[in-house]
Amino acid sequence: MAEVSNNNRDLNRGWRVSAGLVVASLISALSGTANAAWELNLQEPVTALAKRVYDLHSLLLWVIVIIFVGVFAVVAWSIVFHRKSRGHKAADFHDNTKVEIAWTIVPTLILIAIAVPATTTLVEMRDSSQPDLTIKATGYQWKWGYEYLSGDAAGLKYMSVMSTPRDQIENKAPKGEHYLLEVDRPLVVPVGQKVRMLLTASDVIHNWSVPAFAVKTDAVPGFLRDTWFRAEKEGTYRGQCSELCGKDHGFMPVVVEVVSAEKYAAWTAGQKKEMAAAADDPAKIWKLDELVARGEKVYAANCAACHQPAGQGLPPAFPALDGSKIVKGPKEAHLDIVIKGKAGTAMAAYGGQLGDTDIAAVVAYERNAWSNKLGELVQPAEVKARRGN
């Protein structure tokens, strides 16, 4: 018996230690998250439409609270004061016309009161007519391509890629303020103007979402969908792709910078000058070292996230490029997979994302980086020729 008692004491002591460890772990976890931002509501709206959505959200929240409190109070009162232990006997009746009419009419009136403002808001959200500015956004795994179709910036095209350092993602450095919500080139729009967004995708379904604008619309391959916003306040507003668009889908942020008309005009002029200066001469014959140096930058911006900076990849989803049969094989096949991608895999087609020179540069880099010292040069003219094959 003494032995059994000792065993029970040891068991109880073990349970207390385990419980203590669990409590300590919970306290540690909670203290670690206490410093995080506790967002219990929608983001602050900066468009008239977003304010209507915010007001609808608040209205429905209070309607739900009132209904919940009312129903719960009736149920609780019935359980406490009409229980059998108090000698209460259930009423013996089958129908009550007045109660049935009441619980049919009251919910109907509540639904109508909700439906009217919700429907008018939805109709307004779909009215993208008469925009001041039209921009096309194309979703790629995992970045956005923007093309200005009207206004002073018409013809301007660029890619917007997440700029959060890999060291932060791999927990080798402290997380930044805008972790996974920062890009190298944000979408820039003028304040107070109606901006129509045309959305599509090149590979899978993406979603262009900016909560502060009350905008959240799918970008579907082969379709052109639209949405709009009119920002009333200057600032930088952040969102991200809200579809499960594949591995690393969380690395596809949306950043919109709303500026004054004067700043927008200056930005447009500057971007057009940079675009003209960066335009490549299609007849230029590149040297190997020049092309490899440029290709290293293109690789870092477009390929390193999947195939890794050292080319070792993340098998099996993303094969290694260092020593790859494709990279070390005929350069025509290498060009084809970069230009057209590979169906059924995460390898996207870069023919619509990169120009001839950038594709030539990144292929030349891959064929001469790491242990792939092939010494081969790929000229932009070869890329142009392969596009038609």
N, C-alpha and C positions, 0 to 999 in steps of 0.2 A: 504493500500500500504506500509505503514511504517513497518507493521508487516511482510508482505511478504519480504520486503527488509532485515529486521533483520534476518528472517529465512534463506534467501539466504547467508547472511554474515556468519551465524553460520554453514551452510552447507559447504561453502567454507573453513571456518576455520577448520572444521572437516576433510575435504579432505587433507588440508595442513598438519595437524597433522599426519594423517594416512600415507601420503606420506613420511613425515619426519621419522616416525617410520620404514617404509620399507627401506628407504635409510640407516638409522642407523643400521638396522639389516644386510643389505648387507655388509656395511663397517665392521661390527663386524665379519661377517662370513669370509669375505675375509682376514681380518687381522689375523683371527685364522688359516686360511689355508696357509697364507704367509710363515709360518715357516716350512711347509711340503716340502718334496722334490718334485720338479716339474720335472718329467721325461718325456721329450718330444721325446725320441727316444728309440731305442732298447738298451738293456743292452750291456755293453762292451763285445765283443766276446773274448773267450779264447780258442777256437778251430779253426782250419783252415776252417772247414765247416761252423762254425758260422760266420767267417769273410766273407765267400762267400755270405751267406745269408744277412749279413749286407750290403755288397756292392750292392747286387741285390735290396735290399730295398731302398738304397739311389738312385740307378739308376732309379728305377721306380718312385720314388718321383719326381725327376727332370723331367722325361718324362711327368708325370701328370701335373706338374706345367707349363711346356712349352705349352702343349696342352691347358690347361685351359686359360692361358694368351692369347694365340693366338686366340682361339675361342671367348673369352670374348671381346677382342679388336675389332675383326671384327664385332661382334654383336653390341657393343657399338657405333662404328663408323657408322654403318648402321642406328642405331636408331637416332643418332644425326644429321647426314648429309643427310639422305635420308627420313626424315619425311615429312609428307604431309604439315605441316605448313610452310615449306621452299619452297613449290611449287614443290616438287619432285614427279614425276609420276612413278609408278611401271613399270618396263620393261615388254613388252608383248612377252614372248618367252616360249617355252615348254621344249626344250632339249638343252643340251650343251655337246657334246660327250667328249670334252677334259676335262671339269670339272668332269664329271662322272668317266672317266678313272683315273683322278688324285686322287679323293677321294676314289677310290677303291684300287689303287696300294699303295699309301702312307701308309694308315693304315695297309695293309698287310705286308709291309716291316717293319713297327714298331713292329707288332706282332711277326714276324720272329726273329727280333733282340732281342726281349724279351724272346721268347720261347727257343732259343738255350741255353743260359746260365742257364735259369731256369730248363730246362730238364736235363742238365748234373749235376746240383746240386742235383736235386731230385734223380737221379740214384745213385749218390755217397752216398746220405743219406741212401739209402736202402742197400748198400753194407756192410754188417756186417761180411763178411768173414775174416778168419785169425786173430781172436782177440788175444791179449796177455792175457786177463782176461775176464772170463764170470761170470756174477752175475745174479741171478734170483731175481726179485722184485715182491712180491705179495701184492696187495692192499686189505686192510681190512677197514671197517668203524671204525675208521678213523685213520689209521696208515699204515706203510709200513713194510713188512717183507723182510729181505734181506738174501740170501743164496749164499755164494761163491762156485762156481762149479769148478773152476780151479785155478791153481797157488798155491803159498805157503799157501794161506788162505782157500783152498778147505775144505769144511765141516763146515766152520764157519757159524752159523745162529744166527740172533737176530732180535728183533723188534725195529723199530724206531718210537717213539711217540712224539708228540708235547710237548714241555716243558714250554710253556708260562704259567705263574701262573694264576689261576682262578681269582685272585683279579684284574689283569689287564683286563681280558675279561669282568668282571662284573663292570668295572669302579670304583673299590675300591682302585686302586693304579695307578700311572702314567704308561703309556705305555712304554715298553722297546724299545731299538734300533731295535731289530729284532722281533717285535711283530707279533705273529702267524707264524713266519718263523724260529723257533728254535726247535730243537729236543734233546732228551736225548742221542741218539746214531746216529750220522750221518753215511752216507755211506763213507767209506775211500778207495781211489784209488791212485795208483802211478801216478806221472806226466809223460807225454810223452808216455804212453802205451794206446793201443786201447782196450777200455772196451766195451764188448758186453753186453747189458742188455736184459734179457728175461723177459717179462712182462705178468702177469696174475692177476686175482682177485678172491676172494673167495665168493663175495656176489653180488655186482653191478659193473657197469663200472666205473673205476677210470682212471686217466691220470697222467703219470709220466712226469713231465715237469721241465726242467732247462733252462731258456732263454739264459744264457751265453754260453750254449753248443749247442744251436739251436736244442734241443731235446724236443719233445712233442708227446708222443705216448700213445694211449689208452691201458689200461689193462682190458681185457674182460674176464669174468668168462667162463671157459671151453675152452679157447683158449690160445695159447702161441704166443705172438708177440715179435718182437725184434727191437732194435735200437742200436746205438753205439755212442761213442764219444772218443776223444783223447785230453785231457786237456793239454795245453802247458804252463800253468802258475800255480804255487802253490797258494793255497788260499781256502777259503770257499765260495761255490756258492749255492744259494738258489732258490728254486722254490716251487711249490705246486700242489696239484691235481687240474686239470683244467676241471673236469667234475662235473656236479651237481649230486654228489653221495649220496645225502640225507641231512637231517638236520645236520648242523655243518660241511658241506663239506669243508668250509674254514679253518677248524682246522686240515688239513692233509698236512703239509709241507713236502718238499723234501730238504734235506741238504746234499751236497756232499763236502767232505773235500779232496782236492788234495794235496798230500805230496810227498816228495822226496822218491826215492827208499829205502834209508837207514831208513827213518822214517816209511815207509810202512812195511819193514821187521820187525822192532822193534814192531810196532803196532800188526802185525800178530802174532808174538811170544807171546806177552802179552795177546792178546785175547784168544789164544789157552790155555794158562795156566789158565786164569780165567774161561774158559769154563770147563776145566777138574776139577778145584777146586770146581766149582759150581754144577757139576754133582751130582744128588741125588742118594743115595743108594735105589734101588727099594724095598729092603727088610726092610728098616728102619720103625720102628713103632713110630709114632709121638705122642707127648703129646699135649693135647688140647691147652694149652697156647702158645706153640711153633708154632703150625699150625695157630692159630688165628693171632699171631703177623706177620707171613709171609703173611697170607691172606690179612691183612690190606694194605700191600704194593702193593700186586697184584691188589687189588680193586682200590686203588688210581691211579694206572697206566692205568687200563683198563676199569673200570666201573664207576668211580666217575663222569666223564664228563656227562654221561647220567642219572644215577640214583642218582647223587649228593652225596657229602661226608657224609651227615647225613642220606642217604637212603630214602629221601622223594620223589625222582624222579621228573620228569617233565611231569605229566599227560596231555593229554592222551597218548602221544607218548612213554613216558618212565615211567612206573608205579613205585610206591613206593615199596621199598624192606622192609622197616620197617613195620612190621605187615602183610607182604604179605602172601597170602594163599599158594603160591608156596614155599616160604622160610620156612614157618611154617608147611608145609605139609610133605609128605614122601620124604626122601632125595634122593631116586632114581629118582623121577620126577624132583627134583631140579638139580641133576647132569645132567640129560638128556638135559634140556633146556640150560645149560651152555655149554655142549659139542657140541650139535647139533644145537643150536639156535632155532628160531621159524619162520617158513615161513610166509611171508606176513607182517612181522613187522621189526623194526630196530634192533631186538635182533640178533646179529651175532653169528655164531658158533665159539666157542673158542677151539674146539677139535684140530684144526690144528695150533692154535696159542700158546697154553700153554701146558706145560707138565703135567703129572699126579699129581705131587706134588703140582704145582701151582693151578690146578683146585681144588684139595682137600682142599688146604689152603683157597682159596677165598670162596668156599662153606661153609667151617667151620666158616669163619669169618662172612659171611652174616647170618648164622643161630645162631650166638652168639653175634652179634653186636646190638646196639641200644636197642630196647625193645624185640628183638628176643633172649631171653636168654634160648635157648633150651638145652644147655649143651651137645650137640651131637658132636661126633668126626667123621670125614671122612678121612679114610686112602687112600693113593695113590693106593693101590691094588684095592679098590672099584671103583675108577675112571677107572682103566685099565679094569676091568670087565664090566663096563657100556659102554665102547667104542664099544664093540662088539654087543651090544643089539640094 
